[in-house]
Amino acid sequence: MISLEEYAKVCSLIASCNDIIGGKFILAHNKIAALLKNLTASQEVYNLLATMLTNFDFEREFSRAKLKTAQENGGFAIPDAKEKLLPFVFCVLVNINNNTLDLDTFISEYFPSEDNDHSKEFRRFAEELILPFRDIIAQHFDIPLESVNTMKVQPLSQKENKEELKMKAEELEKAAEFDEEYEYEDNEEEFEEEESYPEMTADRVEAFFEEITSNCEQILSELPYEKRLKDDIKDDAEYIIDTIIHNCEQGDLKNTIALITALDYVLAKSKNVKIYTREMKNVLIGLYENDEE
């Protein structure tokens, strides 16, 4: 029986798997990075993988998977045994995250769609690799999947205490509501997330989320080299940024706007990074100004 703290962390890992399985190709690298971050945050999962990675030859298993795929002309042939499947999928994700394995090329070659649609290829990748990985983790730790299905991915903060983790675990027992993932079309259909924004089209809001995400990624790359900020401030900023990116993925405009304000306040003493928070505010202002034209 794992502790309440570890239970919450494993649930967060499963939720990040769900985010990939049910999500789109857009920001795929961010979702994979979030999965790995949640995975390494759990000591129980880390210990489980560490045991399985002993004497595990990823290059050999990867070559076998490619060979079987070529012979059977089917999906990517991952190992069947859980003792090999878990470390195999973990290594694939690490290689993608490190850019050793190019995600675009990988899914196009081994999870192809007839119309070369990256979204469909990514969906196959998620269903054939991430889904069995998630199910094995859930089964190993005896966690009912239905208790996590409505749980949003929450970026982990290094400053989370046991009381916060306990609250997360208790929330799993409630029927938490979640925002619908909006399907953006190429037409001029209006964005109807909230009645407050009747004029906003899906294309413009999606462009807004993309620009905000891009600025967030720039800040993350600059933070480690920002000497004017203390480490605890950097930790807070990283947590807020991860949450902004998550809300952009989910299409939650209200939360994104609130978090931009919070991030601007936290990074007020950093002249270098303030360039990006200022740009984020300009993008936000432009979103409303265009509605009035």
C-alpha positions in Angstrom: 0.0 0.0 0.0 1.5 3.3 -1.1 1.3 6.5 1.0 -1.4 9.1 0.3 1.3 11.5 -1.0 2.5 8.9 -3.5 -1.1 8.0 -4.5 -1.6 11.6 -5.5 1.6 11.7 -7.5 0.8 8.5 -9.4 -2.7 9.8 -10.2 -1.1 13.0 -11.6 1.1 10.7 -13.8 -2.0 8.9 -15.0 -3.7 12.2 -15.7 -0.8 13.3 -17.8 -1.0 10.1 -19.8 -4.7 10.8 -20.3 -3.8 14.3 -21.5 -1.7 12.8 -24.3 -4.2 10.0 -25.2 -7.1 12.3 -25.5 -5.2 15.4 -26.7 -4.1 16.8 -30.0 -0.7 16.9 -31.7 -0.3 20.6 -30.9 2.1 21.1 -28.0 2.9 17.4 -28.0 6.4 18.0 -26.7 5.1 19.9 -23.7 2.7 17.1 -22.8 5.5 14.5 -23.0 7.7 16.7 -20.8 4.8 17.0 -18.3 4.4 13.2 -18.3 8.1 12.7 -17.6 8.1 15.3 -14.9 5.2 13.7 -13.1 6.8 10.3 -13.5 10.1 11.3 -11.9 8.2 13.1 -9.1 6.9 9.7 -7.8 9.4 7.8 -5.9 7.3 4.6 -6.2 7.1 4.8 -10.0 10.8 5.8 -10.1 11.7 2.7 -8.1 9.5 0.5 -10.3 11.2 1.7 -13.5 14.7 1.6 -12.0 14.3 -2.1 -11.3 13.0 -2.8 -14.8 15.7 -0.7 -16.5 18.4 -2.9 -15.0 19.9 -4.9 -17.8 17.3 -3.5 -20.2 18.8 -2.9 -23.7 16.7 -0.2 -25.3 18.6 -0.2 -28.6 18.0 -3.9 -29.1 14.4 -3.7 -28.2 13.9 -0.7 -30.4 15.5 -2.5 -33.4 13.3 -5.5 -32.7 10.2 -3.3 -32.7 11.1 -1.8 -36.0 11.9 -5.2 -37.5 8.6 -6.7 -36.4 6.7 -3.6 -37.7 8.3 -4.0 -41.1 7.5 -7.7 -41.2 3.9 -7.4 -40.1 3.2 -4.1 -41.8 1.3 -3.0 -38.8 1.6 -0.7 -35.8 4.8 -0.2 -34.0 5.5 -3.5 -32.3 6.3 -2.7 -28.7 7.2 -5.5 -26.2 4.2 -7.4 -24.8 5.6 -8.1 -21.3 5.1 -5.3 -18.8 8.6 -5.8 -17.5 9.8 -4.6 -21.0 6.9 -2.4 -22.1 7.3 0.1 -19.2 11.0 0.8 -19.7 10.6 0.7 -23.5 8.0 3.4 -23.5 9.9 5.4 -20.9 13.0 5.4 -23.1 11.1 6.4 -26.2 9.6 9.4 -24.3 13.0 10.4 -22.9 14.6 10.2 -26.4 11.7 12.3 -27.8 12.1 14.8 -25.0 15.8 15.0 -25.6 15.3 15.4 -29.3 17.4 12.2 -29.9 14.3 10.8 -31.5 12.4 13.2 -33.8 8.7 13.0 -32.9 7.4 14.1 -36.3 9.5 11.6 -38.2 8.8 8.8 -35.7 5.0 9.0 -35.8 5.0 9.5 -39.6 7.1 6.4 -40.2 5.6 4.0 -37.7 2.1 5.3 -37.1 1.2 6.5 -40.6 -2.3 7.7 -41.7 -3.6 7.4 -45.2 -3.9 11.2 -45.6 -0.6 12.0 -43.8 -2.5 13.7 -40.9 -0.1 14.3 -38.0 -3.1 14.5 -35.6 -4.2 10.9 -36.5 -0.6 9.7 -36.4 -0.1 11.1 -33.0 -3.4 9.6 -31.8 -2.2 6.1 -32.9 1.1 6.7 -31.2 -0.7 7.6 -28.0 -3.1 4.6 -28.2 -0.4 2.1 -28.9 2.3 3.3 -26.5 0.9 5.6 -23.9 -2.4 3.8 -23.3 -0.8 0.4 -22.3 1.9 2.2 -20.3 -0.8 4.1 -18.4 -2.9 0.9 -17.8 0.0 -1.0 -16.4 0.9 1.8 -14.0 -2.7 2.1 -12.8 -3.0 -1.7 -12.4 0.3 -2.0 -10.5 -0.7 0.6 -8.0 -4.3 -0.5 -7.9 -5.7 2.9 -9.0 -9.1 2.9 -10.7 -8.9 4.7 -14.0 -12.4 6.1 -13.6 -11.2 8.1 -10.6 -8.6 9.9 -12.7 -10.4 10.3 -16.0 -11.9 13.7 -15.0 -8.7 14.9 -13.4 -6.8 17.7 -15.1 -3.0 17.6 -15.4 -1.6 19.8 -12.6 2.0 20.8 -13.1 4.1 19.8 -10.1 5.6 22.5 -7.9 8.8 21.8 -5.9 7.1 23.6 -3.0 4.1 21.4 -2.7 3.6 20.2 0.8 1.9 17.1 2.2 -1.3 18.9 3.0 -1.6 20.1 -0.6 -1.0 16.6 -1.9 -3.5 15.2 0.5 -6.1 17.6 -0.8 -5.4 16.4 -4.4 -5.9 12.8 -3.4 -9.2 13.7 -1.7 -10.4 15.5 -4.8 -10.1 12.3 -6.8 -13.1 10.9 -4.9 -15.3 13.8 -6.1 -16.9 14.0 -9.5 -14.7 16.9 -10.7 -15.9 18.8 -13.7 -13.5 19.5 -16.5 -13.5 22.0 -19.4 -14.4 20.6 -22.8 -11.6 20.6 -25.3 -12.7 22.8 -28.1 -12.4 21.5 -31.7 -11.1 24.4 -33.7 -12.4 24.5 -37.3 -11.1 26.3 -40.4 -14.4 28.3 -40.7 -15.4 31.4 -38.9 -17.3 29.7 -36.1 -17.4 31.9 -33.1 -15.6 30.9 -29.9 -18.3 30.2 -27.3 -16.3 29.4 -24.2 -17.9 32.2 -22.2 -20.8 34.5 -22.8 -18.5 37.4 -22.1 -16.7 36.9 -25.4 -19.4 36.5 -28.0 -17.3 38.0 -30.9 -14.1 35.9 -30.5 -13.6 33.4 -33.3 -11.9 30.1 -32.7 -9.0 30.9 -35.0 -8.1 34.2 -33.2 -8.3 32.6 -29.7 -6.2 29.6 -30.9 -3.6 32.1 -32.3 -3.7 33.9 -28.9 -3.0 30.6 -27.0 -0.1 29.8 -29.4 1.6 33.2 -28.9 1.2 33.0 -25.1 2.6 29.4 -25.1 5.6 30.6 -27.2 6.4 33.4 -24.8 6.1 31.0 -21.9 8.6 28.7 -23.5 11.0 31.6 -24.0 10.7 32.5 -20.3 11.4 28.9 -19.3 14.6 28.9 -21.4 15.7 32.3 -19.8 14.9 31.6 -16.2 17.9 29.4 -15.3 20.3 32.3 -16.3 18.4 35.1 -14.6 20.6 36.1 -11.7 18.3 38.8 -10.3 15.7 36.2 -9.1 16.0 34.0 -6.1 15.5 30.2 -6.6 12.2 30.2 -4.8 10.9 33.0 -7.1 12.1 30.9 -10.1 10.2 27.9 -8.8 7.0 29.9 -8.4 7.4 31.3 -11.9 8.0 27.9 -13.4 4.9 26.5 -11.7 2.8 29.4 -13.0 4.2 29.0 -16.5 3.5 25.3 -16.6 0.0 26.0 -15.5 -0.4 28.7 -18.2 0.7 26.3 -20.9 -1.7 23.7 -19.5 -4.6 26.1 -19.6 -3.7 27.1 -23.2 -3.8 23.5 -24.2 -7.2 23.2 -22.5 -8.6 26.4 -24.2 -9.3 28.0 -20.8 -9.2 31.7 -21.6 -10.3 33.0 -18.2 -7.6 31.1 -16.2 -4.9 32.0 -18.8 -5.7 35.7 -18.4 -5.5 35.5 -14.6 -2.3 33.6 -14.7 -0.6 36.1 -17.0 -1.3 38.8 -14.4 0.2 36.6 -11.7 3.3 35.8 -13.7 3.9 39.5 -14.5 3.8 40.2 -10.7 6.1 37.4 -9.8 8.7 38.4 -12.4 8.5 42.1 -11.8 12.1 42.4 -10.7 13.5 40.7 -13.8 14.2 43.1 -16.7 15.3 40.4 -19.1 12.2 38.2 -18.7 9.8 41.1 -18.4 10.2 41.6 -22.1 8.2 38.4 -22.6 5.5 39.1 -19.9 5.1 42.6 -21.5 4.6 41.0 -24.9 2.0 38.6 -23.4 0.0 41.5 -22.0 0.2 43.2 -25.4 -1.1 40.0 -27.1 -3.9 40.0 -24.6 -4.8 43.7 -25.2 -4.7 43.1 -28.9 -7.2 40.2 -28.5 -9.8 42.7 -27.1 -8.9 45.7 -29.3 -9.5 43.7 -32.4 -13.0 42.9 -31.2 -13.8 46.6 -31.1 -12.7 47.4 -34.7 
